[in-house]
Amino acid sequence: MNSTLALSDDILMKVEKPERYIGHEVNAVLKDPAQVSVRFVMCFPDVYEIGMSHLGIQILYDMFNSFEDVWCERVYSPWTDLDAVLRKEQIPLFALESQEPIKDFDFLGITLQYEMCYTNILQILDLSRIPLTSTERLRAEEETGVRYPIVIGGGPCSYNPEPIADFFDLFYIGEGETRYRELLDLYKSCRDAGLGREEFLRRAAKVPGIYAPSMYDVTYHEDGTIAAFTPKEEGIPKKIMKEVVTDLTQTYYPKAPVVPYIKCTQDRVVLEIQRGCIRGCRFCQAGELYRPVRERDAGYLKDLAMEMLKNTGHEEVSLSSLSSSDYSKLPELLDFLIEECSKRHINISLPSLRIDAFSLDVMSKVQDVRKTSLTFAPEAGSQRLRNVINKGLTEEVILSGAREAFLGGWTKVKLYFMLGHPGETQEDILAIGDLANKIAAEFFDAVPKENRVNGKVQIGVSTAFFVPKPFTAFQWAPQCTKEEFIEKAYLCRRGISEQLNQKSIHYSWHDADVSVLEGVLARGDRKLCAVIRKAYEKGCFYDAWSEYFHYDKWMESFEECGVDPDFYVTRTRADDEIFPWDFLSCGVNRGFLLREWKRAQKGEITENCAANCQYCGAGQFGVGLYCK
């Protein structure tokens, strides 16, 4: 393999954190290109430190490299300093492991985790010297004979791929462990038979879980809503069902994940203990996309944790799921980890625990573990609004959970809320400060003065702005405008300042401009492809980073493309409107989601899956702890 670095020492010494680009980290997979049939490069379209923390890529990296005929490598968005150098010096973007140009690979797989990374996708393609759209790549191949990588996307944003459909050849809908082997074999057979790009895409469109945008037509009504979405040919499915792993224990998982040279966002061993969530929060897209609930075997997780710690040298184990407290074998797993990790001075992280799950028993189990800030997510300040969003938490449960946490030794608490939920009133917003004040009072009541850090609890109150997402009960709901969001944030801050001790409470809120644009991209259609390209041409990328977000350039792009962003934001959708994502199925049926939308408007709660199956449709996969 090519061991020469793509960047000279002179360049590496001039850019920030050159370790982002040199590869050869601990556990990185190196293969002989002459001994493999397919070269696949996996991309996270954000900076290295964030991309290296993504579990999904680690799982697929492990799976692909377990195939003898495949070599999977990695690439991340170059930071702005190297971006400028690559353009100036005409250096094509390269993969970390081989340091070879991305344009020479068979596949470029891009994970789609966040709408605000869409312009970074164009950055990756542009720097790689790959034509930006599927149509341009097809034309270039026909005219010049040059084969460009098949660009395939996956991840949560692929459940509405239409705003970026032009830029991708394929999308993989669902969990990647099931169909990639079939897709790679199809690619090899087409290539070996001398078939071109278009024929491969035509055949790939018939593989379960695969969406090829070029094989579908979309038409619109005069009001801008979708009239029809139809396959261009017979045999191509009208609706694409997501792929689901039926046995999480007997599947791929990285026992020796890549260990970066520099500190990353999540610098620890990550144990995915389950997929799916029973809770049914109406705003939560992940809770719907990853149904049904499936658990990994506790014995498998015990062995996996020890092997991963041995292979990485990490000093922390994190239990990963949407709601860790709902994992049925959590006490058993925690008992084992605490015993083994205490011997090795390894910390245990318990994210995604509901506030009602902080029983004194669980708290006592982690007494000897280093205590960091606890994060609670009430999401709404008033009980009325928590019922609207189906959060399933009462104020009594929240306060008793906080009290038990304080008794367990925590003195730093982060509280997360959303502003702009459907049906929200001023009273709901002011209730955020009132609830935070009551939580602070629980601390002073529960913790003796001599045990307090600096004599007080440290509470951080953070509010994000509500963004309606596809495949949720709120996909029909209007989103607030930028001005409405800012007004709500000021009202929330006023309520907090009037009620709370500012020496103990810190309040922050998300950027309203970014939240509105995220909402546009989340529920957008193919007309946004032109807007995204125009914004990139104006210099927009790293939009997820506030210092590089250019709201004015985005608004100019909408205007120049003749697209009104308010169309995607402020209106309530009709019950029977065809959504841009309706040709996909995440397993949860539309009727269930519409029923939940109606119940939200009445403030009615719906029981969680463990308490009572709601027949959402996820049971069709034949698995799921609580599906009937």
Residue, then its C-alpha position, 0 to 999 in steps of 0.5 A: m500500500n502507499s505509505t507516503l503522506a498526501l500532505s508534505d511536512d511543510i503543510l502539516m506544520k502550518v495547519e491546526k491539529p495535523e493529526r487529523y489527516i495523517g491516519h495510521e491511528v491505533n487499530a486503523v485497518l491497513k490492507d493491500p489494495a491489490q488483494v481487495s476487489v472493492r475500495f470503500v471510503m466512509c465519510f463523516p462530513d464534519v471535523y475529525e474530532i466529531g466524526m471519530s466519535h460516531l458509533g455508526i461509522q465505527i460499526l460499518y468500518d468494522m463490518f466492511n473490513s471483516f470482508e476479505d474483498v473490501w477495504c474500508e477507509r475513512v475521510y472527514s471534512p478538512w478544517t477551514d485552514l486545510d481546505a484553503v491549502l488543498r484548493k490553492e495547491q490543487i491537492p485532491l482530498f484523500a483517505l486517511e488509511s492509504q492517503e490515496p485520492i477519494k475520486d479513485f475509490d469505488f464507493l464514497g459513503i456519507t453518514l447524514q446525521y445533521e441537516m446543517c452539514y449538507t454543504n460540507i457534503l459538497q465540500i467533500l465532493d468538490l475537494s475530491r474532484i468528484p462532480l457534485t451531482s449524480t447526473e453530472r457524474l453519469r454524464a462525465e462517465e459516458e463522455t470520458g470513461v472515467r469512473y467516479p465513486i458511487v456516492i451513497g448516503g445513510g443515517p437519520c437524515s436519509y429518511n428525508p433525502e430529497p433536499i440533497a437527492d441530486f448529490f447522491d447516487l444512492f441512499y441506504i435506508g435503515e441499519g447498515e448491517t443487513r444489505y451492504r454485502e448484497l449491494l457490494d456483490l451487485y456492484k462487483s458483478c456489474r463492473d465485471a460484466g462491463l455494465g455502466r453506472e446507470e445500469f448499476l443504479r437501476r439494479a441497485a434500486k431493486v435491492p431492499g432498503i436502497y433508494a436511487p433518486s435518479m430512478y424516481d420522478v416527482t411532480y408538484h401542485e400549483d401551491g408547491t405541495i407534492a402531487a405524485f412521487t413515482p418510479k420511472e420503471e417497472g420493478i422499482p418499488k413505490k415504497i422503500m422499507k427501512e432495513v432492521v437488524t433482528d438480532l443485535t447480539q449476533t451482528y457486527y460490533p468493533k472490538a478494537p475501534v480506532v483510537p485517535y491521536i488527539k482528544c475527540t468529542q467522545d474519547r471512550v469505549v462505547l457500548e451500544i446496549q440497545r436500539g429503539c425507545i419505548r417512550g414515544c415522545r412526539f417530537c423525537q425522530a430517533g424514537e420513531l426511526y429506530r423502533p422496534v426496541r431490541e437489546r444486546d445480551a448482557g453477557y456479550l456486553k460484559d465480554l465486549a467491554m473488557e475486550m474493547l478496554k484492552n484493545t484501546g486503553h480508554e479510561e471510560v466506558s459509556l453505555s449508549s442507547l436512546s434511553s439507557s434506564d429502560y435496558s432490562k439488564l442494566p442492574e446486572l451490567l452495572d454491577f459487573l462494570i463497577e466491579e471490573c472498572s474499579k479495579r482498573h480505575i475506569n470511569i463509567s458514563l450513564p448518558s440517556l438516563r431519564i430523571d425518574a430512573f435515578s433511584l437511590d439504588v442506581m445512585s449507590k451503584v456508582q458512588d465510587v465512580r467519578k461524578t460529572s454533571l447530570t443531564f436531565a431533559p424535562e423538555a417543557g416547563s409545565q405539565r400541560l405542555r409535557n402532556v402535549i409532547n408526551k414526555g411522560l414525566t410529572e413534576e413530582v417525578i422530576l423533583s424526586g429524581a433530582r432529590e435522589a441525584f443530589l443525595g447521591g452526591w451530584t451538585k452540577v445539573k444541566l436541564y434541557f428544554m425546548l421552546g416553540h413546541p406546538g401549542e406553547t403559551q407564555e405560561d408554559i415558557l415561564a414555567i421553565g424558570d419555576l421548575a428550575n427554581k424548584i429543582a434548586a430548592e430540592f438541592f438545598d433541602a437534600v444536601p447538608k451545608e457542609n457537603r455543598v460545593n461552594g455552598k450551592v448547586q450549579i444548574g445550567v438551563s439550556t433551551a433549544f428551539f423546536v424543529p419538526k422532523p419527518f416521521t414524528a407526530f409533529q411532522w404536520a406542525p408549523q415551526c416558529t419564525k426566527e423572530e418568534f423564537i427570539e421572543k420566546a428566549y427573552l421571555c424564558r430568560r426574564g422568567i429565570s432572572e425573576q425567579l432564580n439565584q443567578k449565582s447558581i443558574h446559567y441560562s443559554w439558548h440555541d441560535a434561532d437562525v440555524s434552527v429555522l434553516e434546520g427546519v427548512l432542510a428537515r422537511g424540504d423537497r428536491k427544490l432545495c438541492a439548488v439552494i444548497r448548491k448555491a449556498y455552497e458556491k457562495g462559501c457556505f460550509y461548516d454551517a453547524w459551527s456558529e462562527y462559520f454560519h452565514y445566514d445572509k448568504w443562505m437567504e440570498s441563495f433562496e431568493e436567487c433560486g426562487v424558493d420561499p423558505d417560509f413555505y417549509v416553516t410556518r404552515t400547518r400541513a393538511d392531514d392528507e398532504i403528500f410529504p417529500w419522504d412518504f415514499l419511505s417507510c420507517g416501519v411506524n405507519r402514518g396513521f399512528l403518527l396522525r393519531e398522535w398528532k391529534r392526541a397532542q392537540k388535545g393534550e392527551i398522553t399515550e402510554n409507552c410501549a412497555a406499558n401498552c403496545q400502541y400498534c404503531g406498525a413496528g411489529q411488522f419486523g417480527v422482533g421487538l421486546y414490546c411489539k404485538 
